[in-house]
Amino acid sequence: MWSAQEVNNSLWVLTFTPPLPPPSPQEIAQQLRHQLRQLLKKKQKKIAIDLKSLENFSSSILSVLLAAIDKIHHYGGQLVLLHLSPTAQELLQTTNLQHHFQICNNLEEALEKFAKPPST
């Protein structure tokens, strides 16, 4: 489901590939949590999560992302969300959590954000 790949000098990109049959939102969140824990254990400072293929952006996934943001900021890292769907953007706005995340339209935009020092 989720795969991690290092690109461009220690930037890690997590990508979702939907399996068949489709997993539940809780299973998707659990797998994302597992992948993020692996990267956070190693104190990776640059993580992008590509949500292009994720059709159901649930509150479980949002919870995992909020916990990851807190941990990565604790040691000076950055986490960026890529290809956010309109539904995901709406959920972030409805919950008033959009200001917690850096959101990029594509990987090139994320690389530009990672080139700048993290804001506090």
C-alpha positions in Angstrom: 0.0 0.0 0.0 2.5 2.7 1.2 6.0 2.6 -0.1 8.9 4.8 0.9 11.6 5.9 -1.6 14.5 8.2 -1.1 14.9 10.9 -3.8 17.1 13.9 -4.2 19.5 13.9 -1.3 17.7 12.5 1.8 14.1 13.5 0.8 11.8 10.5 1.5 8.6 10.3 -0.4 5.8 8.0 0.8 3.4 7.0 -2.0 0.1 5.2 -1.7 -0.7 2.5 -4.3 -4.2 1.2 -3.9 -4.4 -2.6 -3.7 -7.3 -4.8 -4.6 -9.6 -5.3 -2.8 -9.5 -1.7 -1.4 -8.4 -1.6 2.2 -10.5 0.2 4.9 -9.5 3.7 5.9 -8.2 2.3 9.2 -5.9 -0.2 7.4 -4.6 2.6 5.2 -3.9 4.8 8.3 -2.3 1.9 10.1 0.1 1.2 7.2 0.9 4.9 6.9 1.7 5.0 10.6 4.0 2.1 10.3 5.9 3.7 7.3 6.2 7.0 9.1 7.5 5.4 12.3 10.3 3.7 10.3 11.4 7.1 8.9 10.9 9.0 12.2 13.0 6.4 14.1 15.8 7.2 11.8 15.2 11.0 12.3 14.7 11.6 8.6 14.3 15.4 8.3 12.6 15.6 4.9 9.4 13.6 4.3 6.8 14.2 1.6 3.6 12.2 1.5 2.1 11.8 -2.0 -1.7 11.5 -1.6 -2.5 11.4 -5.4 -3.9 7.9 -5.4 -5.6 8.1 -2.0 -9.3 8.4 -2.6 -10.5 8.4 1.0 -8.8 10.9 3.2 -10.2 10.0 6.6 -10.0 11.3 10.1 -7.8 8.2 10.9 -5.2 9.4 8.3 -5.4 12.9 9.6 -4.7 11.7 13.1 -1.6 9.8 11.9 -0.4 12.9 10.0 -0.8 15.2 13.0 1.2 12.9 15.2 3.9 12.7 12.6 4.1 16.5 12.2 4.5 16.9 15.9 7.4 14.3 16.0 9.2 15.6 13.0 9.0 19.2 14.1 10.4 18.1 17.5 13.8 17.3 15.9 13.8 20.1 13.2 12.4 18.2 10.3 9.7 19.0 7.7 6.8 17.0 6.4 5.0 18.1 3.2 1.7 16.8 1.7 1.6 16.4 -2.1 -1.4 16.2 -4.4 -4.1 16.8 -1.8 -7.6 16.1 -3.2 -10.4 18.6 -2.9 -12.0 16.4 -0.2 -8.8 16.3 1.8 -8.4 20.1 1.5 -12.0 20.5 2.7 -11.4 18.2 5.7 -8.4 20.3 6.7 -10.3 23.5 6.4 -13.4 22.2 8.2 -11.3 21.0 11.1 -9.2 24.2 10.9 -6.0 22.2 10.7 -4.7 23.4 7.3 -2.2 25.7 9.0 -0.4 22.6 10.6 0.6 21.3 7.2 2.8 22.4 4.3 0.9 21.5 1.2 2.4 21.3 -2.3 0.9 20.5 -5.7 3.8 18.4 -6.9 7.3 17.1 -6.0 9.1 20.0 -7.6 7.2 22.5 -5.4 8.1 20.3 -2.3 11.8 20.3 -3.3 11.7 24.1 -3.3 10.1 24.1 0.2 12.7 21.7 1.5 15.5 23.9 0.2 14.4 26.6 2.6 14.9 26.2 6.4 11.9 25.0 8.3 9.6 27.7 9.8 9.0 27.6 13.5 
